[in-house]
Amino acid sequence: MQDVNNFDAVKIGLASPEQIRLWSHGEVKKPETINYRTLKPERDGLFCERIFGPQKDWECHCGKYKRIRFKGIICDRCGVEVTRAKVRRER
């Protein structure tokens, strides 16, 4: 049995441009960031919830789905997948 806390070396490297392209999906089409009145991200903008994921856990942009029981559903109104907000970090 191996001990997970005992290791000899750790190797860290930069990802190649091809590797980054394989990780990516979605396309930002507008330069807008957030709506100054509602403080919500603009659709197809730099902070778009449809592209990068929801800002709040288990809640879509329009508020139609607001619970964990709707996990994985894509809202038919706003197009946001109901999932954890943590996915914004990797998308």
trRosetta pair geometry for C-beta under 8 A, 3 or more apart (Angstrom, degrees):
i j d omega theta_ij theta_ji phi_ij phi_ji
2 6 7.8 -142 180 65 75 97
3 6 4.1 45 87 21 119 110
7 10 7.1 75 112 -59 131 82
15 19 4.4 -123 -174 88 98 129
15 20 5.4 118 119 -56 124 85
15 23 7.8 -7 177 -9 157 137
16 19 4.6 98 54 4 77 103
16 20 7.2 -143 94 -4 42 85
17 20 5.7 -54 -148 36 34 112
17 21 6.4 37 154 -20 66 104
18 21 5.7 -54 -150 35 32 112
18 22 6.6 35 151 -21 64 103
19 22 5.7 -52 -153 32 34 113
19 23 6.7 32 151 -18 64 104
20 23 5.7 -55 -152 34 35 111
20 24 6.4 33 153 -26 67 109
21 24 5.8 -55 -144 30 32 112
23 90 7.9 -105 179 173 117 86
25 91 7.3 -62 55 -152 87 90
26 48 7.9 -166 176 82 134 124
26 50 7.8 159 -134 115 127 75
26 51 3.8 129 179 -148 146 92
26 52 7.3 -148 86 -56 166 54
26 91 7.0 39 19 172 138 109
27 51 7.3 -130 46 -118 27 130
28 44 6.8 128 -154 173 46 61
28 45 6.8 15 -154 171 96 20
28 46 5.8 40 -145 -94 141 49
28 48 6.9 174 -113 9 77 123
28 51 6.6 54 -76 -136 68 179
29 44 4.2 -31 47 175 104 121
30 42 6.3 -86 93 120 136 127
30 43 7.8 62 25 93 137 55
30 44 4.9 85 7 107 104 96
30 45 4.7 -50 82 -89 102 69
30 46 8.0 -105 91 -24 68 66
31 45 7.1 -4 107 -140 14 85
31 46 6.9 18 -163 -36 39 108
32 35 8.0 33 166 -70 126 59
32 42 4.0 -4 110 46 123 162
32 45 4.1 -75 81 -111 78 132
32 46 7.2 -158 91 7 37 87
33 41 7.1 -76 164 -132 49 73
33 42 6.7 91 85 14 15 108
33 45 5.8 -171 -92 154 18 130
33 46 5.0 -29 -103 52 71 115
33 47 5.4 57 -166 -1 68 113
34 39 5.8 11 164 -155 130 42
34 40 6.5 166 -154 86 89 20
34 41 5.5 -60 -102 -97 73 44
34 42 6.5 -168 -116 -19 18 82
34 45 7.8 -173 -58 103 33 151
34 47 6.1 -8 -64 49 82 143
35 38 4.6 22 91 43 125 94
35 39 6.7 -85 76 -30 73 15
35 40 5.5 3 34 56 111 71
35 41 7.7 69 -2 135 82 4
35 42 5.9 126 -50 -72 81 81
36 39 7.4 22 -153 -73 22 59
40 55 7.9 -140 -139 4 74 148
40 61 6.9 107 -178 -160 130 95
41 45 6.1 -160 177 66 85 114
41 46 8.0 -126 -151 74 107 57
41 47 3.8 -130 -120 104 121 98
41 48 5.6 -177 142 -93 125 27
41 49 5.5 144 59 -29 131 84
41 55 7.1 162 -9 -49 116 123
41 61 7.7 -91 57 -122 94 120
42 45 3.6 66 76 -13 101 142
42 47 7.3 87 33 56 67 86
42 48 6.8 -54 90 -83 55 80
43 48 5.9 67 -151 -127 31 107
43 50 6.5 38 -142 4 80 129
43 78 7.9 -138 -97 -159 115 83
44 48 5.5 66 -58 -87 10 149
44 50 7.4 -18 -62 56 54 127
44 51 7.4 97 -117 -33 40 122
45 48 5.1 144 50 -53 58 90
47 52 6.9 -73 -165 33 41 144
48 51 4.3 63 86 16 113 106
48 52 6.2 126 78 8 63 94
49 52 6.6 -74 -122 60 27 80
49 53 6.5 -61 -161 107 64 21
49 54 5.3 42 -161 -105 116 43
49 55 6.1 -75 -98 -22 116 82
49 60 7.7 130 134 -166 137 54
49 61 4.7 159 65 -72 147 111
49 78 7.4 7 83 148 120 124
49 80 4.7 -7 126 -110 108 128
50 61 7.3 -41 -51 -22 78 141
50 78 6.8 -143 -73 149 102 79
50 79 4.5 23 -123 103 120 108
50 80 5.4 -99 -88 -80 59 68
51 91 7.1 163 141 142 67 126
52 87 7.6 161 162 113 58 83
52 88 4.7 53 151 -130 105 79
52 91 4.7 162 -140 89 58 124
53 80 7.6 98 -156 -161 30 93
53 81 6.8 -49 -120 61 70 99
53 83 6.2 -69 -147 71 109 111
53 84 7.8 -2 175 87 135 51
53 85 6.6 148 129 -140 111 39
53 87 4.0 160 -93 85 165 106
53 88 4.6 -133 63 -64 111 71
53 91 5.6 144 -15 11 108 148
54 57 7.3 141 95 -95 122 14
54 58 7.7 -139 76 17 156 11
54 59 5.7 157 -180 74 147 63
54 60 6.3 -105 -95 -110 125 31
54 61 7.0 -147 -117 -56 84 65
54 80 5.5 92 -76 169 88 128
54 81 7.4 -125 -25 77 97 58
54 82 7.0 29 -28 -122 145 40
54 83 6.6 159 18 56 108 65
54 85 5.6 -85 95 -93 78 74
54 88 7.8 -110 67 -50 34 110
55 59 8.0 -47 65 79 68 106
55 85 5.8 20 169 -128 21 120
55 88 7.4 40 -99 -53 48 152
56 59 4.3 -4 88 47 110 127
56 85 5.8 -49 -146 -65 7 128
57 68 8.0 -5 147 -82 100 89
57 84 5.2 -10 -124 -132 91 57
57 85 5.0 -84 -63 -8 62 95
57 86 7.9 23 -92 -11 96 82
58 65 7.7 -107 168 136 66 91
58 66 6.9 71 125 177 87 34
58 67 6.0 -31 154 161 126 15
58 68 4.7 -59 -117 -78 152 57
58 70 7.0 122 -168 59 88 90
58 71 6.8 -46 -117 -82 97 75
58 82 5.8 38 -151 179 50 94
58 83 7.3 -30 -83 -168 50 4
58 84 7.3 3 -41 -83 70 46
59 63 6.9 -4 -173 -112 102 53
59 65 6.9 178 -137 100 39 67
59 66 5.0 22 -112 -124 91 63
59 82 7.0 69 -43 -131 7 88
60 63 6.8 -124 74 -35 79 15
60 64 5.8 -19 59 46 132 83
60 65 4.8 68 -5 48 112 94
60 66 7.8 -92 23 -67 73 55
60 75 4.0 86 -144 -41 161 144
60 77 7.6 113 130 61 142 100
60 78 5.5 149 161 56 111 126
60 80 4.3 148 -147 74 82 114
60 81 7.9 175 -102 76 91 9
60 82 5.6 -58 -54 -77 88 86
61 75 7.2 -147 32 53 80 154
61 78 4.1 -155 57 167 111 158
61 80 4.6 134 -12 -19 94 146
62 75 6.4 171 33 163 109 152
62 77 4.8 -48 22 104 163 132
62 78 4.3 -178 -19 -35 104 126
62 80 7.8 171 4 21 78 119
63 66 6.3 11 -164 -65 63 112
64 75 5.5 129 55 -139 124 117
64 77 5.7 130 -24 20 144 132
64 78 7.6 179 10 6 114 105
65 70 4.1 -142 -163 125 121 167
65 73 6.0 -173 -111 81 166 126
65 75 5.8 -144 10 -85 116 101
65 82 4.8 -74 116 -79 136 140
66 70 7.7 69 33 22 26 136
67 70 5.7 102 68 4 72 96
68 71 5.6 10 -178 -51 60 105
70 73 4.6 -67 178 27 86 130
70 82 4.6 -1 114 98 100 168
71 82 6.1 -125 -111 109 25 101
71 83 6.7 77 -150 -99 72 59
72 81 7.0 -25 -151 -169 29 101
72 82 6.7 -32 28 69 22 86
72 83 6.9 67 -73 -76 42 94
73 81 7.3 162 87 -149 34 59
73 82 5.0 14 57 24 81 120
74 79 6.4 -3 175 -157 102 44
74 80 7.2 178 -151 88 65 23
74 81 5.0 -35 -95 -91 77 69
74 82 7.6 -153 -83 1 28 75
75 78 4.9 14 97 47 133 83
75 79 6.3 -66 73 -13 83 14
75 80 5.2 13 24 50 119 72
75 81 7.8 -148 1 -78 76 21
75 82 7.0 101 -43 -43 90 94
76 79 7.9 33 -144 -71 16 53
83 87 5.6 24 111 -6 128 142
84 87 5.8 121 78 -18 80 90
85 88 5.9 -19 175 -1 64 116
86 89 5.9 -32 -178 11 60 115
87 90 6.2 -69 -160 46 51 96
87 91 5.7 42 151 -24 83 115
88 91 6.1 -59 -130 37 29 106
